[in-house]
Amino acid sequence: MTREIRAEITGSAETPEELLRSCSVRYRDLCLDAHAAFSAGKAAEYVAKLRQSARLIAKLPDKIRQAMSQGQVFPEAELREVMQFSGAAQKALADNNTFAMGVLLIDKGSTLEDPNNLDKLIAKIYPEQTHSTTTI
């Protein structure tokens, strides 16, 4: 399954929504893997997973722009927000700041189970359609 998600992030996903959702799943998986590595005392693996997660976020605006160049629609204000995530990821990578990589999309006081900022953005742009049935 990891290979499928990677394939989507590298360009086979067609819509910005698919890109965001697959990126979100992969990012969460990497964060959980990093946390497990940290708990097991595997420092090198921990840092490697954090770097992977930051690179994933850093590349996201380019993937969305690529989809937009092929006719897909994505809100400009939300693209700027994704670009802010990317900028923070690029800075964390350039500074080799593992703390910044570890809290890249996380609000202060959040836990691993809470939605991160990318999840919140996805929910804002693509709210789940709820269907209710009424009995008369």
N, CA and C atoms as an extended XYZ file, in Angstrom:
408
Properties=species:S:1:pos:R:3:atomname:S:1:resname:S:1:resid:I:1 pbc="F F F"
N         0.819       -1.195        0.000 N   MET     1
C         0.000        0.000        0.000 CA  MET     1
C         0.858        1.252        0.000 C   MET     1
N         1.982        1.223        0.668 N   THR     2
C         2.874        2.375        0.689 CA  THR     2
C         3.305        2.736       -0.724 C   THR     2
N         3.590        1.743       -1.539 N   ARG     3
C         4.021        2.001       -2.914 CA  ARG     3
C         2.925        2.713       -3.691 C   ARG     3
N         1.657        2.319       -3.495 N   GLU     4
C         0.541        2.972       -4.181 CA  GLU     4
C         0.435        4.438       -3.782 C   GLU     4
N         0.585        4.712       -2.498 N   ILE     5
C         0.499        6.088       -2.024 CA  ILE     5
C         1.645        6.899       -2.611 C   ILE     5
N         2.847        6.358       -2.611 N   ARG     6
C         3.990        7.056       -3.188 CA  ARG     6
C         3.753        7.348       -4.655 C   ARG     6
N         3.176        6.392       -5.376 N   ALA     7
C         2.906        6.594       -6.795 CA  ALA     7
C         1.968        7.774       -6.995 C   ALA     7
N         0.962        7.904       -6.138 N   GLU     8
C         0.041        9.025       -6.262 CA  GLU     8
C         0.757       10.344       -6.017 C   GLU     8
N         1.592       10.397       -5.015 N   ILE     9
C         2.294       11.638       -4.696 CA  ILE     9
C         3.281       12.007       -5.798 C   ILE     9
N         3.847       11.025       -6.471 N   THR    10
C         4.815       11.342       -7.506 CA  THR    10
C         4.159       11.690       -8.834 C   THR    10
N         2.844       11.707       -8.900 N   GLY    11
C         2.245       12.247      -10.100 CA  GLY    11
C         1.112       11.459      -10.713 C   GLY    11
N         0.820       10.253      -10.285 N   SER    12
C        -0.236        9.511      -10.942 CA  SER    12
C        -1.623        9.879      -10.420 C   SER    12
N        -1.712       10.575       -9.302 N   ALA    13
C        -3.013       11.053       -8.830 CA  ALA    13
C        -3.456       12.174       -9.760 C   ALA    13
N        -4.727       12.190      -10.077 N   GLU    14
C        -5.180       13.136      -11.087 CA  GLU    14
C        -5.706       14.442      -10.528 C   GLU    14
N        -6.307       14.408       -9.380 N   THR    15
C        -6.931       15.619       -8.878 CA  THR    15
C        -6.193       16.147       -7.648 C   THR    15
N        -6.315       17.438       -7.387 N   PRO    16
C        -5.731       17.973       -6.159 CA  PRO    16
C        -6.281       17.276       -4.913 C   PRO    16
N        -7.562       16.927       -4.929 N   GLU    17
C        -8.129       16.229       -3.773 CA  GLU    17
C        -7.429       14.899       -3.549 C   GLU    17
N        -7.213       14.141       -4.603 N   GLU    18
C        -6.500       12.859       -4.468 CA  GLU    18
C        -5.076       13.083       -3.970 C   GLU    18
N        -4.419       14.099       -4.489 N   LEU    19
C        -3.061       14.410       -4.039 CA  LEU    19
C        -3.038       14.741       -2.554 C   LEU    19
N        -3.948       15.605       -2.124 N   LEU    20
C        -4.000       15.994       -0.716 CA  LEU    20
C        -4.307       14.803        0.182 C   LEU    20
N        -5.287       14.024       -0.206 N   ARG    21
C        -5.679       12.881        0.630 CA  ARG    21
C        -4.565       11.833        0.713 C   ARG    21
N        -3.934       11.530       -0.402 N   SER    22
C        -2.855       10.535       -0.364 CA  SER    22
C        -1.650       11.070        0.407 C   SER    22
N        -1.375       12.352        0.265 N   CYS    23
C        -0.282       12.968        1.013 CA  CYS    23
C        -0.581       12.920        2.507 C   CYS    23
N        -1.817       13.191        2.869 N   SER    24
C        -2.211       13.179        4.271 CA  SER    24
C        -2.022       11.795        4.893 C   SER    24
N        -2.438       10.768        4.170 N   VAL    25
C        -2.286        9.395        4.667 CA  VAL    25
C        -0.802        9.051        4.819 C   VAL    25
N        -0.034        9.368        3.806 N   ARG    26
C         1.410        9.054        3.850 CA  ARG    26
C         2.091        9.843        4.964 C   ARG    26
N         1.740       11.109        5.114 N   TYR    27
C         2.332       11.944        6.164 CA  TYR    27
C         2.021       11.358        7.542 C   TYR    27
N         0.771       10.991        7.765 N   ARG    28
C         0.383       10.413        9.063 CA  ARG    28
C         1.141        9.105        9.317 C   ARG    28
N         1.255        8.259        8.288 N   ASP    29
C         1.999        7.005        8.431 CA  ASP    29
C         3.456        7.273        8.809 C   ASP    29
N         4.069        8.246        8.154 N   LEU    30
C         5.469        8.578        8.457 CA  LEU    30
C         5.616        9.111        9.883 C   LEU    30
N         4.663        9.913       10.315 N   CYS    31
C         4.709       10.437       11.691 CA  CYS    31
C         4.576        9.319       12.711 C   CYS    31
N         3.675        8.387       12.439 N   LEU    32
C         3.509        7.249       13.345 CA  LEU    32
C         4.764        6.376       13.356 C   LEU    32
N         5.355        6.169       12.169 N   ASP    33
C         6.604        5.406       12.084 CA  ASP    33
C         7.725        6.112       12.838 C   ASP    33
N         7.797        7.429       12.710 N   ALA    34
C         8.831        8.206       13.414 CA  ALA    34
C         8.642        8.083       14.916 C   ALA    34
N         7.401        8.191       15.366 N   HIS    35
C         7.110        8.076       16.797 CA  HIS    35
C         7.515        6.696       17.312 C   HIS    35
N         7.205        5.645       16.556 N   ALA    36
C         7.573        4.282       16.950 CA  ALA    36
C         9.092        4.130       17.007 C   ALA    36
N         9.790        4.692       16.037 N   ALA    37
C        11.254        4.622       16.030 CA  ALA    37
C        11.832        5.347       17.239 C   ALA    37
N        11.280        6.508       17.548 N   PHE    38
C        11.736        7.269       18.714 CA  PHE    38
C        11.529        6.458       19.994 C   PHE    38
N        10.343        5.873       20.123 N   SER    39
C        10.028        5.071       21.311 CA  SER    39
C        10.943        3.866       21.452 C   SER    39
N        11.398        3.339       20.311 N   ALA    40
C        12.287        2.175       20.322 CA  ALA    40
C        13.763        2.575       20.438 C   ALA    40
N        14.039        3.874       20.529 N   GLY    41
C        15.411        4.343       20.665 CA  GLY    41
C        16.211        4.295       19.370 C   GLY    41
N        15.516        4.275       18.241 N   LYS    42
C        16.171        4.221       16.929 CA  LYS    42
C        16.270        5.631       16.356 C   LYS    42
N        17.271        6.365       16.812 N   ALA    43
C        17.399        7.778       16.468 CA  ALA    43
C        17.547        8.019       14.964 C   ALA    43
N        18.366        7.234       14.300 N   ALA    44
C        18.587        7.442       12.863 CA  ALA    44
C        17.307        7.207       12.066 C   ALA    44
N        16.556        6.176       12.425 N   GLU    45
C        15.297        5.891       11.740 CA  GLU    45
C        14.279        7.002       12.015 C   GLU    45
N        14.265        7.484       13.246 N   TYR    46
C        13.376        8.587       13.634 CA  TYR    46
C        13.635        9.809       12.756 C   TYR    46
N        14.887       10.205       12.642 N   VAL    47
C        15.243       11.375       11.837 CA  VAL    47
C        14.929       11.130       10.364 C   VAL    47
N        15.186        9.928        9.872 N   ALA    48
C        14.915        9.609        8.469 CA  ALA    48
C        13.424        9.733        8.160 C   ALA    48
N        12.569        9.249        9.063 N   LYS    49
C        11.116        9.342        8.851 CA  LYS    49
C        10.649       10.801        8.892 C   LYS    49
N        11.229       11.580        9.808 N   LEU    50
C        10.876       13.006        9.859 CA  LEU    50
C        11.288       13.711        8.569 C   LEU    50
N        12.470       13.401        8.066 N   ARG    51
C        12.938       14.017        6.817 CA  ARG    51
C        12.024       13.625        5.655 C   ARG    51
N        11.612       12.359        5.603 N   GLN    52
C        10.698       11.912        4.549 CA  GLN    52
C         9.381       12.686        4.618 C   GLN    52
N         8.857       12.849        5.821 N   SER    53
C         7.583       13.556        5.961 CA  SER    53
C         7.718       15.014        5.539 C   SER    53
N         8.830       15.640        5.876 N   ALA    54
C         9.047       17.041        5.489 CA  ALA    54
C         9.210       17.167        3.970 C   ALA    54
N         9.935       16.245        3.355 N   ARG    55
C        10.094       16.280        1.889 CA  ARG    55
C         8.747       16.099        1.193 C   ARG    55
N         7.911       15.237        1.742 N   LEU    56
C         6.585       15.002        1.185 CA  LEU    56
C         5.778       16.300        1.154 C   LEU    56
N         5.780       17.023        2.263 N   ILE    57
C         5.043       18.283        2.358 CA  ILE    57
C         5.689       19.359        1.488 C   ILE    57
N         7.012       19.370        1.430 N   ALA    58
C         7.725       20.371        0.632 CA  ALA    58
C         7.365       20.272       -0.854 C   ALA    58
N         7.100       19.083       -1.345 N   LYS    59
C         6.807       18.860       -2.768 CA  LYS    59
C         5.337       19.063       -3.133 C   LYS    59
N         4.466       19.140       -2.147 N   LEU    60
C         3.033       19.147       -2.407 CA  LEU    60
C         2.542       20.297       -3.300 C   LEU    60
N         2.980       21.548       -3.095 N   PRO    61
C         2.464       22.611       -3.980 CA  PRO    61
C         2.786       22.380       -5.459 C   PRO    61
N         3.963       21.846       -5.749 N   ASP    62
C         4.325       21.582       -7.145 CA  ASP    62
C         3.413       20.529       -7.758 C   ASP    62
N         3.053       19.532       -6.969 N   LYS    63
C         2.154       18.486       -7.469 CA  LYS    63
C         0.758       19.056       -7.726 C   LYS    63
N         0.305       19.935       -6.854 N   ILE    64
C        -1.009       20.552       -7.050 CA  ILE    64
C        -0.977       21.465       -8.273 C   ILE    64
N         0.085       22.249       -8.412 N   ARG    65
C         0.205       23.125       -9.597 CA  ARG    65
C         0.234       22.307      -10.877 C   ARG    65
N         0.898       21.161      -10.829 N   GLN    66
C         0.954       20.285      -12.006 CA  GLN    66
C        -0.466       19.831      -12.379 C   GLN    66
N        -1.258       19.440      -11.396 N   ALA    67
C        -2.641       19.042      -11.662 CA  ALA    67
C        -3.440       20.225      -12.206 C   ALA    67
N        -3.193       21.423      -11.656 N   MET    68
C        -3.895       22.618      -12.120 CA  MET    68
C        -3.531       22.937      -13.570 C   MET    68
N        -2.284       22.697      -13.936 N   SER    69
C        -1.856       22.979      -15.309 CA  SER    69
C        -2.525       22.043      -16.310 C   SER    69
N        -3.091       20.965      -15.804 N   GLN    70
C        -3.798       20.013      -16.667 CA  GLN    70
C        -5.312       20.178      -16.542 C   GLN    70
N        -5.740       21.342      -16.050 N   GLY    71
C        -7.155       21.668      -16.037 CA  GLY    71
C        -7.877       21.436      -14.718 C   GLY    71
N        -7.190       20.907      -13.721 N   GLN    72
C        -7.831       20.696      -12.426 CA  GLN    72
C        -7.979       22.032      -11.698 C   GLN    72
N        -9.007       22.144      -10.891 N   VAL    73
C        -9.293       23.377      -10.167 CA  VAL    73
C        -8.887       23.206       -8.709 C   VAL    73
N        -8.254       24.266       -8.157 N   PHE    74
C        -7.886       24.279       -6.751 CA  PHE    74
C        -7.937       25.722       -6.284 C   PHE    74
N        -8.557       25.993       -5.130 N   PRO    75
C        -8.706       27.370       -4.656 CA  PRO    75
C        -7.352       28.036       -4.376 C   PRO    75
N        -7.191       29.244       -4.856 N   GLU    76
C        -5.918       29.976       -4.722 CA  GLU    76
C        -5.534       30.204       -3.261 C   GLU    76
N        -6.497       30.575       -2.425 N   ALA    77
C        -6.190       30.825       -1.007 CA  ALA    77
C        -5.670       29.561       -0.329 C   ALA    77
N        -6.245       28.417       -0.671 N   GLU    78
C        -5.811       27.162       -0.083 CA  GLU    78
C        -4.458       26.727       -0.653 C   GLU    78
N        -4.179       27.086       -1.904 N   LEU    79
C        -2.852       26.811       -2.460 CA  LEU    79
C        -1.795       27.594       -1.687 C   LEU    79
N        -2.115       28.830       -1.328 N   ARG    80
C        -1.178       29.615       -0.516 CA  ARG    80
C        -0.934       28.951        0.836 C   ARG    80
N        -1.976       28.371        1.401 N   GLU    81
C        -1.821       27.671        2.679 CA  GLU    81
C        -0.911       26.445        2.519 C   GLU    81
N        -1.097       25.697        1.455 N   VAL    82
C        -0.232       24.543        1.175 CA  VAL    82
C         1.206       25.027        0.957 C   VAL    82
N         1.354       26.173        0.302 N   MET    83
C         2.688       26.733        0.082 CA  MET    83
C         3.343       27.129        1.409 C   MET    83
N         2.551       27.595        2.370 N   GLN    84
C         3.095       27.898        3.702 CA  GLN    84
C         3.586       26.623        4.383 C   GLN    84
N         2.803       25.542        4.285 N   PHE    85
C         3.242       24.257        4.831 CA  PHE    85
C         4.566       23.852        4.186 C   PHE    85
N         4.620       23.998        2.862 N   SER    86
C         5.810       23.625        2.107 CA  SER    86
C         7.016       24.469        2.525 C   SER    86
N         6.812       25.755        2.672 N   GLY    87
C         7.904       26.641        3.083 CA  GLY    87
C         8.457       26.263        4.446 C   GLY    87
N         7.568       25.927        5.377 N   ALA    88
C         8.004       25.504        6.710 CA  ALA    88
C         8.784       24.194        6.618 C   ALA    88
N         8.338       23.285        5.761 N   ALA    89
C         9.034       22.009        5.576 CA  ALA    89
C        10.415       22.232        4.960 C   ALA    89
N        10.477       23.096        3.949 N   GLN    90
C        11.763       23.382        3.305 CA  GLN    90
C        12.745       24.019        4.289 C   GLN    90
N        12.249       24.919        5.121 N   LYS    91
C        13.112       25.566        6.113 CA  LYS    91
C        13.605       24.543        7.135 C   LYS    91
N        12.716       23.685        7.612 N   ALA    92
C        13.110       22.655        8.583 CA  ALA    92
C        14.172       21.734        7.990 C   ALA    92
N        14.000       21.381        6.719 N   LEU    93
C        14.994       20.531        6.054 CA  LEU    93
C        16.323       21.257        5.883 C   LEU    93
N        16.270       22.495        5.434 N   ALA    94
C        17.496       23.270        5.213 CA  ALA    94
C        18.256       23.494        6.514 C   ALA    94
N        17.514       23.703        7.602 N   ASP    95
C        18.138       23.941        8.905 CA  ASP    95
C        18.459       22.639        9.642 C   ASP    95
N        18.062       21.504        9.057 N   ASN    96
C        18.214       20.203        9.709 CA  ASN    96
C        17.588       20.229       11.104 C   ASN    96
N        16.427       20.861       11.193 N   ASN    97
C        15.724       21.069       12.456 CA  ASN    97
C        14.703       19.948       12.662 C   ASN    97
N        15.116       18.907       13.383 N   THR    98
C        14.227       17.761       13.580 CA  THR    98
C        12.991       18.127       14.402 C   THR    98
N        13.132       19.060       15.327 N   PHE    99
C        11.951       19.484       16.087 CA  PHE    99
C        10.915       20.084       15.141 C   PHE    99
N        11.332       20.988       14.270 N   ALA   100
C        10.404       21.619       13.323 CA  ALA   100
C         9.788       20.582       12.383 C   ALA   100
N        10.587       19.599       11.970 N   MET   101
C        10.049       18.536       11.120 CA  MET   101
C         8.980       17.741       11.865 C   MET   101
N         9.196       17.530       13.145 N   GLY   102
C         8.277       16.729       13.942 CA  GLY   102
C         6.953       17.403       14.252 C   GLY   102
N         6.930       18.716       14.190 N   VAL   103
C         5.688       19.447       14.506 CA  VAL   103
C         5.184       20.242       13.297 C   VAL   103
N         5.602       19.839       12.137 N   LEU   104
C         5.336       20.568       10.898 CA  LEU   104
C         3.872       20.958       10.696 C   LEU   104
N         2.966       20.044       10.859 N   LEU   105
C         1.545       20.308       10.603 CA  LEU   105
C         0.701       20.178       11.860 C   LEU   105
N         1.341       20.283       13.011 N   ILE   106
C         0.663       20.022       14.269 CA  ILE   106
C         0.504       21.311       15.061 C   ILE   106
N        -0.719       21.542       15.544 N   ASP   107
C        -0.972       22.687       16.411 CA  ASP   107
C        -0.481       22.376       17.817 C   ASP   107
N        -0.100       23.407       18.538 N   LYS   108
C         0.342       23.258       19.926 CA  LYS   108
C        -0.746       22.556       20.731 C   LYS   108
N        -0.344       21.554       21.491 N   GLY   109
C        -1.277       20.830       22.333 CA  GLY   109
C        -1.959       19.655       21.655 C   GLY   109
N        -1.690       19.437       20.369 N   SER   110
C        -2.313       18.329       19.649 CA  SER   110
C        -1.599       17.021       19.954 C   SER   110
N        -2.295       15.927       19.699 N   THR   111
C        -1.713       14.598       19.829 CA  THR   111
C        -1.649       13.957       18.446 C   THR   111
N        -1.024       12.794       18.359 N   LEU   112
C        -0.934       12.088       17.075 CA  LEU   112
C        -2.306       11.707       16.530 C   LEU   112
N        -3.276       11.545       17.414 N   GLU   113
C        -4.612       11.144       16.978 CA  GLU   113
C        -5.438       12.317       16.454 C   GLU   113
N        -5.056       13.538       16.784 N   ASP   114
C        -5.808       14.714       16.343 CA  ASP   114
C        -5.562       14.985       14.862 C   ASP   114
N        -6.543       15.578       14.178 N   PRO   115
C        -6.311       15.967       12.786 CA  PRO   115
C        -5.183       17.009       12.720 C   PRO   115
N        -4.284       16.826       11.774 N   ASN   116
C        -3.226       17.826       11.600 CA  ASN   116
C        -3.743       18.935       10.675 C   ASN   116
N        -2.925       19.934       10.426 N   ASN   117
C        -3.375       21.084        9.630 CA  ASN   117
C        -3.698       20.716        8.191 C   ASN   117
N        -3.031       19.714        7.636 N   LEU   118
C        -3.372       19.267        6.288 CA  LEU   118
C        -4.745       18.596        6.299 C   LEU   118
N        -5.008       17.772        7.309 N   ASP   119
C        -6.328       17.144        7.434 CA  ASP   119
C        -7.421       18.209        7.555 C   ASP   119
N        -7.154       19.245        8.332 N   LYS   120
C        -8.131       20.329        8.515 CA  LYS   120
C        -8.366       21.073        7.200 C   LYS   120
N        -7.306       21.285        6.435 N   LEU   121
C        -7.446       21.953        5.143 CA  LEU   121
C        -8.290       21.108        4.191 C   LEU   121
N        -8.033       19.814        4.164 N   ILE   122
C        -8.807       18.913        3.304 CA  ILE   122
C       -10.293       18.973        3.691 C   ILE   122
N       -10.570       18.935        4.984 N   ALA   123
C       -11.969       18.991        5.445 CA  ALA   123
C       -12.631       20.308        5.062 C   ALA   123
N       -11.846       21.383        5.058 N   LYS   124
C       -12.391       22.693        4.686 CA  LYS   124
C       -12.708       22.757        3.193 C   LYS   124
N       -11.819       22.239        2.370 N   ILE   125
C       -12.008       22.316        0.919 CA  ILE   125
C       -13.009       21.281        0.424 C   ILE   125
N       -12.923       20.092        0.977 N   TYR   126
C       -13.740       18.965        0.515 CA  TYR   126
C       -14.551       18.393        1.678 C   TYR   126
N       -15.539       19.140        2.156 N   PRO   127
C       -16.331       18.613        3.285 CA  PRO   127
C       -17.035       17.320        2.869 C   PRO   127
N       -17.076       16.404        3.807 N   GLU   128
C       -17.747       15.123        3.543 CA  GLU   128
C       -19.223       15.384        3.289 C   GLU   128
N       -19.721       14.715        2.315 N   GLN   129
C       -21.153       14.823        2.031 CA  GLN   129
C       -21.888       13.884        2.969 C   GLN   129
N       -22.809       14.432        3.725 N   THR   130
C       -23.597       13.577        4.614 CA  THR   130
C       -24.980       13.417        4.022 C   THR   130
N       -25.467       12.235        4.119 N   HIS   131
C       -26.801       11.935        3.607 CA  HIS   131
C       -27.657       11.512        4.785 C   HIS   131
N       -28.751       12.176        4.946 N   SER   132
C       -29.647       11.785        6.026 CA  SER   132
C       -30.950       11.272        5.418 C   SER   132
N       -31.519       10.330        6.108 N   THR   133
C       -32.811        9.816        5.654 CA  THR   133
C       -33.851       10.197        6.684 C   THR   133
N       -34.947       10.636        6.190 N   THR   134
C       -36.041       11.035        7.059 CA  THR   134
C       -37.199       10.075        6.850 C   THR   134
N       -37.699        9.581        7.947 N   THR   135
C       -38.856        8.692        7.865 CA  THR   135
C       -40.104        9.515        8.144 C   THR   135
N       -41.079        9.361        7.282 N   ILE   136
C       -42.327       10.113        7.456 CA  ILE   136
C       -43.417        9.183        7.918 C   ILE   136
